[in-house]
Amino acid sequence: MNTNQPTNPPNAEVILKRFNNTTSGQDEDPENQEEEEDWSSWRQLRCLFDAAVKDTTTVEAQKLSSSLHSMQVQIELLHHENKGPRTVLTIKKKHNNKSITIAPGEDEEYLGGFMFGSPRKVRAAEARERLRKQQDAEEKIRKAGDKELKAAAALYKRKIAEEAKVLRQLAKEAREKERKQRADEVAARRAQKQHEKEAKVAAKAIQSSPRGKSSKEEDC
């Protein structure tokens, strides 16, 4: 493979045309048949995408289309590498500036700032990258869940505090009402006793007066 070729994000259509032209004159063998079956599956997947996605201007549609292009390029490069000694291990994606990093080993070498190695290394690096992205996504979900849980706990605590405040106010009003009622009852009893006492004093005064005595004697 010519290492002087551009290594910017590849155009899927250009790469596919180039490799299809190089393999069109080869005899049919199991490897070529497997490759044709793979690309037939990818063509079917692309047709399904075109049929299912009506609005290709949405962000989700563009991401899915970019992923399909990137997967097509990677598979084509892997098939081409199986027919040659080396291939580029770092492929820049169309909408992602991050590259897949592979630790150098006995089977790798650096040429012009890029790493070359076997398809197994490529697949291992891609698997690690997928695992890293999955772990990042799970971590974001966990943090979001923790945040929502804390918010729910704070809301519940605030609600409980408000309800407790209302209950305390109601209890205070009930105590004040009961206290006033008892005070009114005590005042009423005192007033009744005072009235009865005054009535007795008045009766005794009448009985002890001269008019009261004469009236009593006349009755006798």
Backbone as CSV, one residue per row, in Angstrom:
resi,resn,N_x,N_y,N_z,CA_x,CA_y,CA_z,C_x,C_y,C_z
1,MET,0.850,-1.201,0.000,0.000,0.000,0.000,0.871,1.231,0.000
2,ASN,0.528,2.220,-0.765,1.296,3.461,-0.857,1.005,4.319,0.350
3,THR,2.055,4.567,1.173,1.858,5.345,2.410,1.762,6.810,2.138
4,ASN,1.972,7.241,0.870,1.878,8.665,0.545,0.454,9.090,0.229
5,GLN,-0.496,8.129,0.240,-1.884,8.469,-0.039,-2.434,9.303,1.100
6,PRO,-3.388,10.213,0.828,-3.964,11.051,1.886,-4.627,10.204,2.945
7,THR,-4.516,10.640,4.193,-5.093,9.902,5.321,-6.194,10.678,5.983
8,ASN,-6.746,11.693,5.293,-7.886,12.424,5.842,-9.109,11.513,5.834
9,PRO,-10.249,11.928,6.480,-11.435,11.071,6.494,-11.813,10.626,5.090
10,PRO,-11.854,9.321,4.831,-12.022,8.805,3.465,-13.420,9.006,2.937
11,ASN,-13.490,9.196,1.630,-14.772,9.230,0.948,-15.146,7.795,0.612
12,ALA,-16.260,7.329,1.147,-16.617,5.916,1.003,-16.792,5.515,-0.447
13,GLU,-17.432,6.376,-1.235,-17.698,6.020,-2.627,-16.408,5.873,-3.422
14,VAL,-15.436,6.775,-3.194,-14.165,6.701,-3.923,-13.429,5.427,-3.587
15,ILE,-13.370,5.097,-2.285,-12.646,3.889,-1.863,-13.313,2.643,-2.423
16,LEU,-14.636,2.608,-2.362,-15.335,1.424,-2.848,-15.118,1.226,-4.340
17,LYS,-15.173,2.326,-5.106,-14.941,2.216,-6.543,-13.526,1.739,-6.839
18,ARG,-12.558,2.266,-6.080,-11.165,1.897,-6.335,-10.942,0.414,-6.085
19,PHE,-11.445,-0.091,-4.923,-11.209,-1.491,-4.601,-12.054,-2.417,-5.460
20,ASN,-13.237,-1.984,-5.838,-14.057,-2.820,-6.719,-13.415,-2.979,-8.093
21,ASN,-12.734,-1.914,-8.580,-12.052,-1.992,-9.873,-10.877,-2.954,-9.818
22,THR,-10.179,-2.996,-8.652,-8.998,-3.857,-8.546,-9.379,-5.312,-8.411
23,THR,-10.605,-5.593,-7.949,-10.994,-6.982,-7.715,-11.942,-7.512,-8.774
24,SER,-12.338,-6.670,-9.736,-13.331,-7.114,-10.721,-12.766,-8.165,-11.659
25,GLY,-11.452,-8.149,-11.906,-10.885,-9.087,-12.870,-10.403,-10.372,-12.265
26,GLN,-10.567,-10.573,-10.945,-10.061,-11.769,-10.295,-11.054,-12.902,-10.450
27,ASP,-10.529,-14.148,-10.386,-11.362,-15.335,-10.489,-12.211,-15.476,-9.243
28,GLU,-13.346,-16.125,-9.404,-14.229,-16.358,-8.276,-13.599,-17.397,-7.355
29,ASP,-13.549,-17.120,-6.062,-13.080,-18.071,-5.059,-13.907,-17.855,-3.802
30,PRO,-13.810,-18.736,-2.802,-14.627,-18.593,-1.586,-14.438,-17.250,-0.911
31,GLU,-13.202,-16.722,-0.929,-12.964,-15.441,-0.263,-13.699,-14.319,-0.974
32,ASN,-13.624,-14.327,-2.342,-14.323,-13.294,-3.101,-15.832,-13.417,-2.925
33,GLN,-16.321,-14.671,-2.897,-17.752,-14.865,-2.707,-18.195,-14.346,-1.348
34,GLU,-17.364,-14.584,-0.311,-17.706,-14.085,1.028,-17.745,-12.571,1.033
35,GLU,-16.763,-11.959,0.324,-16.726,-10.496,0.262,-17.959,-9.959,-0.445
36,GLU,-18.351,-10.619,-1.556,-19.528,-10.162,-2.287,-20.784,-10.303,-1.431
37,GLU,-20.850,-11.399,-0.663,-22.005,-11.573,0.217,-22.053,-10.474,1.269
38,ASP,-20.866,-10.120,1.833,-20.817,-9.047,2.835,-21.324,-7.748,2.249
39,TRP,-20.820,-7.425,1.045,-21.216,-6.143,0.454,-22.655,-6.162,-0.020
40,SER,-23.154,-7.362,-0.370,-24.573,-7.454,-0.685,-25.408,-7.126,0.540
41,SER,-24.955,-7.613,1.705,-25.665,-7.302,2.954,-25.617,-5.820,3.243
42,TRP,-24.450,-5.203,3.005,-24.329,-3.763,3.262,-25.213,-2.966,2.300
43,ARG,-25.281,-3.428,1.043,-26.157,-2.724,0.092,-27.624,-2.827,0.530
44,GLN,-28.003,-4.008,1.011,-29.368,-4.169,1.499,-29.625,-3.258,2.693
45,LEU,-28.630,-3.178,3.587,-28.768,-2.303,4.749,-28.910,-0.854,4.324
46,ARG,-28.131,-0.459,3.311,-28.218,0.916,2.826,-29.584,1.180,2.179
47,CYS,-30.075,0.195,1.437,-31.400,0.348,0.828,-32.479,0.471,1.903
48,LEU,-32.330,-0.323,2.976,-33.276,-0.217,4.083,-33.217,1.160,4.719
49,PHE,-31.997,1.683,4.855,-31.838,3.027,5.424,-32.528,4.072,4.547
50,ASP,-32.282,3.996,3.236,-32.887,4.975,2.325,-34.408,4.877,2.333
51,ALA,-34.927,3.636,2.493,-36.379,3.463,2.480,-37.016,3.887,3.801
52,ALA,-36.286,3.664,4.911,-36.868,3.943,6.227,-36.748,5.401,6.611
53,VAL,-35.638,6.034,6.230,-35.403,7.419,6.640,-35.926,8.344,5.551
54,LYS,-36.978,9.038,5.843,-37.564,9.961,4.877,-36.847,11.305,4.874
55,ASP,-36.516,11.786,6.064,-35.851,13.095,6.184,-34.393,12.862,6.555
56,THR,-33.512,12.943,5.581,-32.085,12.690,5.822,-31.346,13.904,6.351
57,THR,-32.075,15.007,6.600,-31.419,16.224,7.103,-31.377,16.273,8.622
58,THR,-32.040,15.330,9.289,-32.029,15.343,10.746,-30.663,14.895,11.264
59,VAL,-30.382,15.265,12.504,-29.096,14.910,13.118,-28.966,13.399,13.239
60,GLU,-30.048,12.711,13.647,-29.990,11.262,13.805,-29.733,10.570,12.473
61,ALA,-30.402,11.048,11.416,-30.207,10.441,10.096,-28.783,10.645,9.599
62,GLN,-28.227,11.832,9.817,-26.858,12.096,9.383,-25.859,11.243,10.161
63,LYS,-26.107,11.061,11.463,-25.213,10.208,12.257,-25.260,8.772,11.762
64,LEU,-26.472,8.267,11.498,-26.606,6.896,11.018,-25.966,6.727,9.654
65,SER,-26.150,7.697,8.766,-25.544,7.628,7.436,-24.026,7.651,7.536
66,SER,-23.506,8.507,8.429,-22.058,8.567,8.622,-21.517,7.255,9.155
67,SER,-22.268,6.625,10.075,-21.833,5.339,10.619,-21.812,4.272,9.541
68,LEU,-22.815,4.255,8.674,-22.842,3.278,7.584,-21.656,3.460,6.647
69,HIS,-21.354,4.709,6.288,-20.201,4.980,5.431,-18.910,4.516,6.096
70,SER,-18.763,4.840,7.379,-17.538,4.478,8.090,-17.381,2.970,8.168
71,MET,-18.485,2.255,8.427,-18.417,0.796,8.506,-18.081,0.197,7.146
72,GLN,-18.625,0.744,6.082,-18.314,0.249,4.743,-16.829,0.406,4.438
73,VAL,-16.285,1.568,4.766,-14.868,1.823,4.502,-13.997,0.861,5.288
74,GLN,-14.323,0.670,6.582,-13.505,-0.204,7.419,-13.544,-1.645,6.924
75,ILE,-14.736,-2.135,6.555,-14.833,-3.512,6.065,-14.064,-3.687,4.767
76,GLU,-14.165,-2.698,3.869,-13.453,-2.788,2.599,-11.947,-2.785,2.819
77,LEU,-11.474,-1.959,3.748,-10.039,-1.930,4.047,-9.575,-3.258,4.632
78,LEU,-10.400,-3.865,5.480,-10.030,-5.151,6.074,-9.970,-6.239,5.004
79,HIS,-10.946,-6.261,4.095,-10.909,-7.246,3.010,-9.675,-7.035,2.136
80,HIS,-9.355,-5.796,1.859,-8.198,-5.515,1.021,-6.910,-5.896,1.733
81,GLU,-6.861,-5.711,3.054,-5.643,-6.030,3.801,-5.369,-7.526,3.805
82,ASN,-6.425,-8.341,3.807,-6.233,-9.785,3.791,-5.508,-10.253,2.529
83,LYS,-5.526,-9.431,1.478,-4.848,-9.792,0.237,-3.452,-9.193,0.158
84,GLY,-3.056,-8.406,1.131,-1.737,-7.773,1.118,-1.065,-7.901,2.465
85,PRO,0.175,-7.425,2.588,0.938,-7.604,3.826,0.534,-6.651,4.934
86,ARG,0.185,-5.402,4.610,-0.043,-4.372,5.635,-1.235,-3.489,5.270
87,THR,-1.748,-2.796,6.278,-2.799,-1.792,6.038,-2.711,-0.721,7.106
88,VAL,-3.317,0.366,6.836,-3.301,1.452,7.818,-4.218,1.098,8.969
89,LEU,-3.719,1.220,10.212,-4.504,0.857,11.381,-5.287,2.032,11.944
90,THR,-4.933,3.245,11.554,-5.643,4.421,12.058,-6.461,5.018,10.939
91,ILE,-7.785,5.009,11.065,-8.697,5.547,10.059,-9.501,6.660,10.713
92,LYS,-9.365,7.850,10.194,-10.139,8.967,10.754,-11.565,8.888,10.237
93,LYS,-12.492,8.960,11.158,-13.897,8.902,10.781,-14.357,10.244,10.233
94,LYS,-15.448,10.202,9.460,-15.917,11.394,8.753,-16.341,12.492,9.705
95,HIS,-17.056,12.128,10.765,-17.567,13.136,11.687,-16.964,12.987,13.076
96,ASN,-15.791,12.349,13.184,-15.171,12.157,14.494,-13.677,12.298,14.330
97,ASN,-13.080,13.235,15.033,-11.652,13.484,14.909,-10.813,12.537,15.749
98,LYS,-11.449,11.734,16.610,-10.699,10.808,17.449,-10.262,9.612,16.624
99,SER,-9.039,9.133,16.858,-8.505,7.970,16.163,-8.439,6.804,17.122
100,ILE,-8.442,5.601,16.574,-8.315,4.399,17.384,-6.845,4.188,17.699
101,THR,-6.496,4.122,18.974,-5.111,3.992,19.401,-4.801,2.536,19.681
102,ILE,-3.730,2.037,19.079,-3.300,0.658,19.266,-1.900,0.672,19.851
103,ALA,-1.705,-0.074,20.927,-0.386,-0.132,21.543,0.571,-0.849,20.607
104,PRO,1.773,-0.328,20.379,2.720,-0.977,19.466,3.217,-2.296,20.016
105,GLY,3.385,-3.253,19.134,3.897,-4.555,19.523,4.870,-5.063,18.486
106,GLU,5.070,-6.362,18.514,6.029,-6.938,17.581,5.523,-6.873,16.142
107,ASP,4.186,-6.897,15.981,3.620,-6.932,14.634,3.373,-5.559,14.056
108,GLU,3.634,-4.454,14.828,3.335,-3.120,14.347,4.606,-2.346,14.046
109,GLU,4.481,-1.385,13.174,5.563,-0.465,12.884,4.960,0.879,12.511
110,TYR,5.763,1.932,12.680,5.303,3.285,12.373,5.907,3.729,11.047
111,LEU,5.046,4.185,10.150,5.498,4.699,8.865,4.818,6.029,8.623
112,GLY,5.618,7.085,8.548,5.051,8.400,8.265,4.084,8.876,9.318
113,GLY,4.272,8.458,10.581,3.397,8.898,11.650,2.162,8.044,11.823
114,PHE,2.007,6.954,11.040,0.845,6.096,11.146,1.291,4.686,11.507
115,MET,0.384,3.946,12.145,0.703,2.604,12.603,0.125,1.575,11.636
116,PHE,0.904,0.545,11.358,0.477,-0.514,10.459,0.506,-1.833,11.219
117,GLY,-0.429,-2.724,10.920,-0.441,-4.007,11.588,-1.464,-4.939,10.983
118,SER,-1.812,-5.992,11.729,-2.676,-7.041,11.215,-4.141,-6.697,11.450
119,PRO,-5.054,-7.370,10.729,-6.493,-7.148,10.948,-6.920,-7.465,12.372
120,ARG,-6.241,-8.431,12.997,-6.586,-8.784,14.380,-6.372,-7.603,15.306
121,LYS,-5.288,-6.853,15.076,-5.018,-5.672,15.893,-6.082,-4.602,15.667
122,VAL,-6.504,-4.489,14.415,-7.552,-3.509,14.103,-8.826,-3.851,14.851
123,ARG,-9.238,-5.115,14.773,-10.476,-5.527,15.438,-10.374,-5.363,16.947
124,ALA,-9.205,-5.689,17.515,-9.024,-5.537,18.961,-9.126,-4.076,19.374
125,ALA,-8.502,-3.200,18.572,-8.560,-1.770,18.883,-9.981,-1.240,18.771
126,GLU,-10.699,-1.674,17.743,-12.085,-1.232,17.582,-12.953,-1.738,18.719
127,ALA,-12.687,-2.975,19.172,-13.452,-3.522,20.297,-13.203,-2.712,21.562
128,ARG,-11.929,-2.337,21.786,-11.615,-1.518,22.968,-12.293,-0.156,22.875
129,GLU,-12.313,0.408,21.678,-12.947,1.720,21.500,-14.452,1.638,21.752
130,ARG,-15.085,0.561,21.258,-16.521,0.386,21.512,-16.796,0.203,22.999
131,LEU,-15.924,-0.569,23.668,-16.086,-0.786,25.106,-15.937,0.520,25.870
132,ARG,-14.957,1.343,25.457,-14.746,2.624,26.133,-15.967,3.525,25.978
133,LYS,-16.505,3.589,24.760,-17.687,4.422,24.520,-18.885,3.912,25.309
134,GLN,-19.012,2.574,25.381,-20.123,2.006,26.144,-19.990,2.344,27.620
135,GLN,-18.760,2.239,28.153,-18.533,2.577,29.553,-18.795,4.060,29.811
136,ASP,-18.382,4.916,28.868,-18.651,6.353,29.019,-20.152,6.619,29.043
137,ALA,-20.880,5.942,28.154,-22.336,6.135,28.105,-22.994,5.658,29.398
138,GLU,-22.524,4.498,29.907,-23.081,3.983,31.157,-22.777,4.920,32.320
139,GLU,-21.577,5.498,32.319,-21.209,6.438,33.383,-22.090,7.683,33.334
140,LYS,-22.357,8.178,32.127,-23.237,9.342,31.992,-24.642,9.016,32.482
141,ILE,-25.119,7.817,32.130,-26.451,7.409,32.583,-26.488,7.297,34.100
142,ARG,-25.405,6.727,34.681,-25.357,6.580,36.140,-25.364,7.942,36.820
143,LYS,-24.550,8.871,36.285,-24.506,10.207,36.870,-25.853,10.905,36.736
144,ALA,-26.482,10.732,35.571,-27.800,11.343,35.380,-28.814,10.748,36.351
145,GLY,-28.720,9.404,36.550,-29.621,8.756,37.500,-29.390,9.240,38.918
146,ASP,-28.102,9.384,39.308,-27.784,9.897,40.641,-28.319,11.311,40.813
147,LYS,-28.178,12.118,39.771,-28.655,13.499,39.839,-30.168,13.538,40.002
148,GLU,-30.871,12.717,39.219,-32.331,12.669,39.334,-32.754,12.140,40.698
149,LEU,-32.011,11.141,41.215,-32.337,10.585,42.525,-32.150,11.628,43.616
150,LYS,-31.056,12.392,43.534,-30.824,13.441,44.521,-31.900,14.516,44.434
151,ALA,-32.278,14.866,43.215,-33.324,15.878,43.045,-34.651,15.386,43.620
152,ALA,-34.968,14.104,43.378,-36.209,13.542,43.911,-36.176,13.501,45.437
153,ALA,-35.008,13.136,46.000,-34.876,13.098,47.456,-35.030,14.492,48.056
154,ALA,-34.431,15.486,47.399,-34.549,16.862,47.888,-35.996,17.339,47.819
155,LEU,-36.688,17.004,46.721,-38.090,17.386,46.580,-38.951,16.716,47.646
156,TYR,-38.691,15.433,47.905,-39.443,14.711,48.936,-39.182,15.313,50.311
157,LYS,-37.925,15.630,50.589,-37.573,16.230,51.876,-38.252,17.581,52.052
158,ARG,-38.263,18.383,50.987,-38.912,19.689,51.057,-40.421,19.534,51.261
159,LYS,-41.015,18.558,50.589,-42.451,18.325,50.738,-42.781,17.888,52.156
160,ILE,-41.968,16.989,52.706,-42.186,16.532,54.076,-42.052,17.699,55.049
161,ALA,-41.067,18.562,54.829,-40.874,19.716,55.706,-42.079,20.651,55.647
162,GLU,-42.613,20.877,54.447,-43.787,21.737,54.306,-45.000,21.126,55.005
163,GLU,-45.184,19.808,54.839,-46.306,19.150,55.505,-46.148,19.206,57.020
164,ALA,-44.925,19.021,57.512,-44.684,19.098,58.952,-44.972,20.500,59.477
165,LYS,-44.615,21.503,58.701,-44.894,22.882,59.099,-46.391,23.133,59.201
166,VAL,-47.148,22.629,58.217,-48.608,22.784,58.248,-49.199,22.071,59.454
167,LEU,-48.708,20.858,59.745,-49.210,20.107,60.894,-48.904,20.832,62.200
168,ARG,-47.710,21.399,62.305,-47.361,22.149,63.520,-48.274,23.360,63.692
169,GLN,-48.582,24.041,62.594,-49.463,25.207,62.665,-50.871,24.799,63.095
170,LEU,-51.367,23.691,62.528,-52.694,23.210,62.905,-52.728,22.793,64.369
171,ALA,-51.667,22.127,64.827,-51.604,21.717,66.232,-51.566,22.932,67.153
172,LYS,-50.828,23.954,66.748,-50.761,25.179,67.548,-52.125,25.846,67.644
173,GLU,-52.821,25.941,66.522,-54.155,26.544,66.527,-55.119,25.730,67.387
174,ALA,-55.011,24.392,67.328,-55.885,23.545,68.144,-55.603,23.749,69.626
175,ARG,-54.314,23.846,70.003,-53.965,24.069,71.409,-54.491,25.418,71.895
176,GLU,-54.326,26.448,71.066,-54.813,27.774,71.453,-56.331,27.778,71.617
177,LYS,-57.034,27.093,70.727,-58.492,27.017,70.828,-58.908,26.285,72.094
178,GLU,-58.213,25.181,72.388,-58.528,24.419,73.592,-58.222,25.230,74.848
179,ARG,-57.112,25.949,74.846,-56.745,26.778,75.989,-57.784,27.879,76.226
180,LYS,-58.250,28.509,75.165,-59.263,29.555,75.286,-60.580,28.985,75.800
181,GLN,-60.913,27.776,75.313,-62.151,27.149,75.762,-62.087,26.843,77.253
182,ARG,-60.955,26.323,77.729,-60.806,26.033,79.155,-60.858,27.316,79.978
183,ALA,-60.216,28.365,79.465,-60.244,29.642,80.189,-61.661,30.191,80.280
184,ASP,-62.429,30.062,79.202,-63.817,30.525,79.229,-64.638,29.716,80.225
185,GLU,-64.401,28.416,80.277,-65.140,27.574,81.222,-64.796,27.942,82.660
186,VAL,-63.506,28.157,82.929,-63.083,28.557,84.280,-63.693,29.900,84.665
187,ALA,-63.684,30.835,83.731,-64.267,32.153,84.010,-65.760,32.046,84.262
188,ALA,-66.440,31.182,83.525,-67.886,31.000,83.729,-68.170,30.408,85.095
189,ARG,-67.370,29.407,85.520,-67.576,28.811,86.834,-67.320,29.831,87.945
190,ARG,-66.279,30.612,87.768,-65.983,31.638,88.770,-67.116,32.665,88.849
191,ALA,-67.622,33.066,87.711,-68.726,34.029,87.702,-69.967,33.446,88.367
192,GLN,-70.226,32.144,88.138,-71.370,31.491,88.768,-71.203,31.424,90.272
193,LYS,-70.017,31.059,90.719,-69.763,30.998,92.152,-69.897,32.381,92.789
194,GLN,-69.363,33.367,92.108,-69.452,34.726,92.633,-70.911,35.182,92.711
195,HIS,-71.683,34.826,91.715,-73.100,35.193,91.718,-73.834,34.496,92.857
196,GLU,-73.547,33.216,93.066,-74.182,32.473,94.151,-73.769,33.043,95.508
197,LYS,-72.488,33.400,95.634,-71.997,33.978,96.888,-72.692,35.299,97.185
198,GLU,-72.799,36.131,96.180,-73.457,37.425,96.362,-74.942,37.244,96.709
199,ALA,-75.556,36.245,96.117,-76.974,35.992,96.431,-77.149,35.569,97.880
200,LYS,-76.252,34.731,98.405,-76.327,34.290,99.790,-76.113,35.463,100.744
201,VAL,-75.133,36.289,100.414,-74.859,37.460,101.258,-76.069,38.384,101.283
202,ALA,-76.690,38.564,100.141,-77.866,39.432,100.077,-79.016,38.856,100.885
203,ALA,-79.177,37.543,100.838,-80.258,36.901,101.592,-80.034,37.045,103.085
204,LYS,-78.798,36.865,103.541,-78.493,37.014,104.950,-78.709,38.451,105.408
205,ALA,-78.364,39.371,104.558,-78.524,40.784,104.915,-79.993,41.132,105.091
206,ILE,-80.815,40.585,104.249,-82.248,40.853,104.358,-82.813,40.251,105.644
207,GLN,-82.340,39.051,105.959,-82.846,38.379,107.143,-82.411,39.089,108.428
208,SER,-81.228,39.644,108.432,-80.720,40.295,109.643,-81.204,41.732,109.810
209,SER,-81.841,42.299,108.836,-82.324,43.680,108.916,-83.602,43.739,109.762
210,PRO,-83.956,44.912,110.441,-85.178,45.024,111.263,-86.422,44.705,110.474
211,ARG,-86.486,45.115,109.263,-87.661,44.832,108.449,-87.786,43.350,108.229
212,GLY,-86.668,42.741,108.084,-86.715,41.315,107.857,-87.173,40.592,109.104
213,LYS,-86.719,41.082,110.296,-87.125,40.424,111.534,-88.613,40.609,111.802
214,SER,-89.137,41.841,111.594,-90.560,42.103,111.832,-91.428,41.285,110.907
215,SER,-90.989,41.131,109.726,-91.743,40.317,108.774,-91.789,38.887,109.232
216,LYS,-90.711,38.472,109.829,-90.641,37.094,110.282,-91.553,36.894,111.489
217,GLU,-91.572,37.922,112.413,-92.421,37.818,113.589,-93.886,37.828,113.201
218,GLU,-94.254,38.669,112.256,-95.633,38.711,111.800,-96.052,37.378,111.226
219,ASP,-95.164,36.747,110.593,-95.496,35.442,110.018,-95.778,34.442,111.119
220,CYS,-95.064,34.593,112.268,-95.272,33.667,113.362,-96.621,33.938,114.036
